[in-house]
Protein backbone atom coordinates (compact mmCIF):
# COMPACT_ATOMS: atom_id res chain seq x y z
CA UNK A 1 0.00 0.00 0.00
CA UNK A 2 2.81 2.40 0.84
CA UNK A 3 4.61 1.53 -2.40
CA UNK A 4 1.44 2.31 -4.35
CA UNK A 5 1.09 5.62 -2.51
CA UNK A 6 4.65 6.58 -3.41
CA UNK A 7 4.06 5.86 -7.08
CA UNK A 8 0.90 7.98 -7.00
CA UNK A 9 2.88 10.73 -5.31
CA UNK A 10 5.46 10.79 -8.06
CA UNK A 11 2.73 11.13 -10.67
CA UNK A 12 0.59 13.72 -8.88
CA UNK A 13 3.11 16.24 -7.55
CA UNK A 14 4.08 17.89 -4.30
CA UNK A 15 0.84 17.47 -2.33
CA UNK A 16 0.81 13.76 -3.04
CA UNK A 17 4.53 13.53 -2.27
CA UNK A 18 3.86 15.04 1.15
CA UNK A 19 0.97 12.63 1.63
CA UNK A 20 3.26 9.71 0.83
CA UNK A 21 5.85 11.02 3.27
CA UNK A 22 3.23 11.23 6.00
CA UNK A 23 2.34 7.63 5.17
CA UNK A 24 5.78 6.67 6.51
CA UNK A 25 4.78 8.01 9.94
CA UNK A 26 1.77 6.47 11.68
CA UNK A 27 -0.60 8.38 13.97
CA UNK A 28 1.03 7.11 17.15
CA UNK A 29 4.46 8.19 15.94
CA UNK A 30 3.16 11.64 14.98
CA UNK A 31 1.96 12.14 18.53
CA UNK A 32 5.25 10.85 19.91
CA UNK A 33 7.40 13.04 17.64
CA UNK A 34 5.56 16.16 18.75
CA UNK A 35 6.34 15.36 22.38
CA UNK A 36 9.30 16.84 24.26
CA UNK A 37 9.55 14.04 26.83
CA UNK A 38 13.07 12.82 27.63
CA UNK A 39 14.84 15.29 25.35
CA UNK A 40 17.44 17.97 26.23
CA UNK A 41 15.94 21.34 27.13
CA UNK A 42 17.31 23.00 23.98
CA UNK A 43 15.59 20.39 21.79
CA UNK A 44 12.39 20.69 23.83
CA UNK A 45 12.29 24.42 23.08
CA UNK A 46 12.87 23.76 19.41
CA UNK A 47 10.08 21.18 19.26
CA UNK A 48 7.68 23.65 20.88
CA UNK A 49 8.56 26.23 18.24
CA UNK A 50 8.20 23.63 15.48
CA UNK A 51 4.81 22.53 16.81
CA UNK A 52 3.68 26.15 16.64
CA UNK A 53 4.59 26.22 12.93
CA UNK A 54 8.13 27.65 12.95
CA UNK A 55 9.53 26.33 9.66
CA UNK A 56 13.20 26.83 10.47
CA UNK A 57 12.82 24.78 13.65
CA UNK A 58 11.03 22.06 11.69
CA UNK A 59 13.86 21.87 9.18
CA UNK A 60 16.55 21.90 11.86
CA UNK A 61 14.81 19.13 13.78
CA UNK A 62 14.70 17.08 10.58
CA UNK A 63 18.44 17.51 10.24
CA UNK A 64 19.05 16.78 13.93
CA UNK A 65 17.08 13.52 13.89
CA UNK A 66 18.52 12.46 10.54
CA UNK A 67 22.09 12.81 11.80
CA UNK A 68 21.78 12.42 15.58
CA UNK A 69 24.33 13.80 18.04
CA UNK A 70 25.74 13.04 21.47
CA UNK A 71 22.48 13.75 23.29
CA UNK A 72 19.88 12.88 20.63
CA UNK A 73 19.76 9.53 18.86
CA UNK A 74 19.25 9.47 15.11
CA UNK A 75 15.68 8.60 14.12
CA UNK A 76 15.13 8.79 10.36
CA UNK A 77 11.36 8.34 10.63
CA UNK A 78 11.26 11.34 12.95
CA UNK A 79 13.50 13.24 10.53
CA UNK A 80 11.04 12.54 7.70
CA UNK A 81 8.20 13.77 9.93
CA UNK A 82 9.85 17.16 10.51
CA UNK A 83 11.21 17.53 6.98
CA UNK A 84 7.77 17.02 5.48
CA UNK A 85 6.35 19.68 7.78
CA UNK A 86 9.01 22.15 6.62
CA UNK A 87 8.51 21.11 2.98
CA UNK A 88 4.77 21.78 3.23
CA UNK A 89 5.44 25.46 3.96
CA UNK A 90 7.49 26.03 0.80
CA UNK A 91 10.20 28.69 0.55
CA UNK A 92 13.92 28.15 1.09
CA UNK A 93 13.60 25.78 4.03
CA UNK A 94 10.91 23.85 2.20
CA UNK A 95 13.15 23.40 -0.85
CA UNK A 96 16.04 22.31 1.37
CA UNK A 97 13.78 19.83 3.15
CA UNK A 98 12.77 18.23 -0.16
CA UNK A 99 16.45 17.88 -1.08
CA UNK A 100 17.20 16.17 2.25
CA UNK A 101 14.24 13.83 1.77
CA UNK A 102 15.62 12.94 -1.65
CA UNK A 103 18.86 11.83 -0.03
CA UNK A 104 17.03 9.66 2.50
CA UNK A 105 15.13 7.87 -0.25
CA UNK A 106 18.04 7.62 -2.66
CA UNK A 107 20.13 5.53 -0.30
CA UNK A 108 17.52 4.22 2.11
CA UNK A 109 18.18 5.27 5.70
CA UNK A 110 16.91 3.85 8.96
CA UNK A 111 13.59 2.12 8.37
CA UNK A 112 12.93 4.15 5.20
CA UNK A 113 13.43 1.84 2.23
CA UNK A 114 15.50 2.88 -0.77
CA UNK A 115 13.26 4.28 -3.49
CA UNK A 116 15.10 5.92 -6.38
CA UNK A 117 11.94 7.19 -8.06
CA UNK A 118 10.77 8.88 -4.89
CA UNK A 119 14.25 10.37 -4.46
CA UNK A 120 14.05 11.76 -8.00
CA UNK A 121 10.60 13.24 -7.29
CA UNK A 122 11.89 14.99 -4.15
CA UNK A 123 14.98 16.34 -5.91
CA UNK A 124 12.80 17.56 -8.77
CA UNK A 125 10.53 19.43 -6.37
CA UNK A 126 13.52 20.95 -4.58
CA UNK A 127 15.09 22.06 -7.86
CA UNK A 128 11.82 23.53 -9.13
CA UNK A 129 11.62 25.57 -5.93
CA UNK A 130 15.05 27.08 -6.69
CA UNK A 131 17.32 25.04 -4.41
CA UNK A 132 20.77 24.71 -5.98
CA UNK A 133 21.41 21.45 -4.14
CA UNK A 134 18.26 19.98 -5.70
CA UNK A 135 19.47 21.19 -9.11
CA UNK A 136 22.84 19.52 -8.53
CA UNK A 137 21.13 16.27 -7.63
CA UNK A 138 18.90 16.42 -10.70
CA UNK A 139 22.09 16.54 -12.75
CA UNK A 140 23.41 13.49 -10.93
CA UNK A 141 20.11 11.65 -11.39
CA UNK A 142 20.26 12.14 -15.15
CA UNK A 143 23.99 11.41 -15.32
CA UNK A 144 23.82 8.14 -13.39
CA UNK A 145 20.22 7.02 -14.01
CA UNK A 146 18.96 7.53 -10.45
CA UNK A 147 15.18 7.12 -10.57
CA UNK A 148 15.11 8.06 -14.25
CA UNK A 149 16.77 7.26 -17.59
CA UNK A 150 20.34 8.39 -18.22
CA UNK A 151 20.33 11.59 -20.24
CA UNK A 152 23.65 13.44 -20.47
CA UNK A 153 22.17 16.53 -22.08
CA UNK A 154 19.67 16.97 -19.26
CA UNK A 155 22.41 16.28 -16.72
CA UNK A 156 24.53 19.04 -18.24
CA UNK A 157 21.57 21.43 -18.24
CA UNK A 158 20.90 20.86 -14.54
CA UNK A 159 24.57 21.21 -13.60
CA UNK A 160 24.64 24.53 -15.45
CA UNK A 161 21.52 25.69 -13.63
CA UNK A 162 23.01 24.68 -10.28
CA UNK A 163 26.25 26.52 -11.06
CA UNK A 164 24.34 29.62 -12.11
CA UNK A 165 22.40 29.45 -8.82
CA UNK A 166 25.65 29.48 -6.83
CA UNK A 167 26.52 25.82 -6.33
CA UNK A 168 30.33 25.65 -6.69
CA UNK A 169 30.37 21.84 -6.85
CA UNK A 170 28.24 21.88 -10.00
CA UNK A 171 31.06 23.21 -12.20
CA UNK A 172 33.27 20.30 -11.16
CA UNK A 173 30.48 17.80 -11.88
CA UNK A 174 29.83 19.39 -15.26
CA UNK A 175 33.50 19.17 -16.23
CA UNK A 176 33.61 15.54 -15.13
CA UNK A 177 30.43 14.79 -17.07
CA UNK A 178 31.92 16.16 -20.27
CA UNK A 179 35.12 14.13 -19.74
CA UNK A 180 33.19 10.96 -19.05
CA UNK A 181 30.42 11.33 -21.64
CA UNK A 182 32.14 9.33 -24.36
CA UNK A 183 33.18 6.65 -21.90
CA UNK A 184 29.62 6.32 -20.62
CA UNK A 185 28.21 6.06 -24.11
CA UNK A 186 30.76 3.48 -25.24
CA UNK A 187 30.47 1.17 -22.23
CA UNK A 188 27.89 -1.60 -21.86
CA UNK A 189 25.04 -1.55 -19.36
CA UNK A 190 26.95 -3.45 -16.68
CA UNK A 191 29.81 -0.96 -16.75
CA UNK A 192 27.40 1.98 -16.49
CA UNK A 193 25.69 0.40 -13.48
CA UNK A 194 29.08 -0.08 -11.83
CA UNK A 195 29.94 3.59 -12.39
CA UNK A 196 26.54 4.66 -11.04
CA UNK A 197 27.00 2.53 -7.92
CA UNK A 198 30.49 3.95 -7.39
CA UNK A 199 29.05 7.45 -7.65
CA UNK A 200 26.41 6.54 -5.06
CA UNK A 201 29.03 5.35 -2.60
CA UNK A 202 31.08 8.52 -3.03
CA UNK A 203 28.06 10.78 -2.77
CA UNK A 204 27.20 9.53 0.71
CA UNK A 205 30.45 11.10 1.88
CA UNK A 206 29.82 14.46 0.19
CA UNK A 207 27.47 17.28 1.14
CA UNK A 208 24.17 17.20 -0.64
CA UNK A 209 23.39 20.86 -0.82
CA UNK A 210 25.22 24.10 -0.45
CA UNK A 211 23.13 26.47 1.60
CA UNK A 212 23.56 28.25 4.90
CA UNK A 213 22.77 26.02 7.91
CA UNK A 214 21.62 26.94 11.45
CA UNK A 215 23.87 28.86 13.79
CA UNK A 216 24.33 25.80 15.98
CA UNK A 217 26.47 24.24 13.27
CA UNK A 218 29.89 25.08 11.74
CA UNK A 219 30.74 25.87 8.10
CA UNK A 220 29.89 23.15 5.58
CA UNK A 221 32.63 22.50 3.01
CA UNK A 222 31.31 22.68 -0.56
CA UNK A 223 32.57 19.56 -2.31
CA UNK A 224 33.75 16.61 -0.20
CA UNK A 225 32.82 16.47 3.47
CA UNK A 226 31.14 14.18 5.93
CA UNK A 227 27.62 15.00 6.97
CA UNK A 228 27.24 16.91 10.28
CA UNK A 229 26.14 15.48 13.57
CA UNK A 230 24.06 18.45 14.67
CA UNK A 231 21.21 20.49 13.27
CA UNK A 232 21.97 22.96 10.42
CA UNK A 233 21.04 26.65 9.92
CA UNK A 234 20.10 29.01 7.15
CA UNK A 235 19.20 32.72 7.11
CA UNK A 236 15.46 32.85 7.13
CA UNK A 237 14.81 35.49 4.51
CA UNK A 238 17.41 35.16 1.80
CA UNK A 239 19.88 32.39 2.81
CA UNK A 240 23.21 32.03 1.17
CA UNK A 241 23.60 29.00 -1.05
CA UNK A 242 25.94 26.11 0.08
CA UNK A 243 22.25 17.47 0.52
CA UNK A 244 21.32 12.93 2.95
CA UNK A 245 23.08 12.17 -1.37
CA UNK A 246 25.53 13.30 -3.19
CA UNK A 247 25.81 15.87 -0.29
CA UNK A 248 25.50 17.74 3.20
CA UNK A 249 29.26 18.29 6.82
CA UNK A 250 31.52 18.70 9.58
CA UNK A 251 30.27 19.66 12.97
CA UNK A 252 28.21 22.62 11.69
CA UNK A 253 27.71 22.77 7.87
CA UNK A 254 26.25 25.58 5.80
CA UNK A 255 23.99 25.29 2.80
CA UNK A 256 23.86 27.89 0.10
CA UNK A 257 20.36 28.28 -1.44
Secondary structure, DSSP 4 states (H G I P E B T S, - for coil): -HHHHHHHHHHH-HHHHHHHHHHTS-HHHHHHHT--TTS-HHHHHHHHHHHTT-HHHHHHHHHHHHH--SSS---HHHHHHHHHHHHHT-HHHHHHHHHHHHHHHHH-BTTB---HHHHHHHHHHHHHTT-HHHHHHHHHHHHHTSSS---HHHHHHHHHHHHHTT-HHHHHHHHHHHHHHHHHHHS-HHHHHHHHHHHHHHHTTS-S--BPPBTTS-PPPSSS-PPPSS--B--TTTPPB---------TT-B-B-
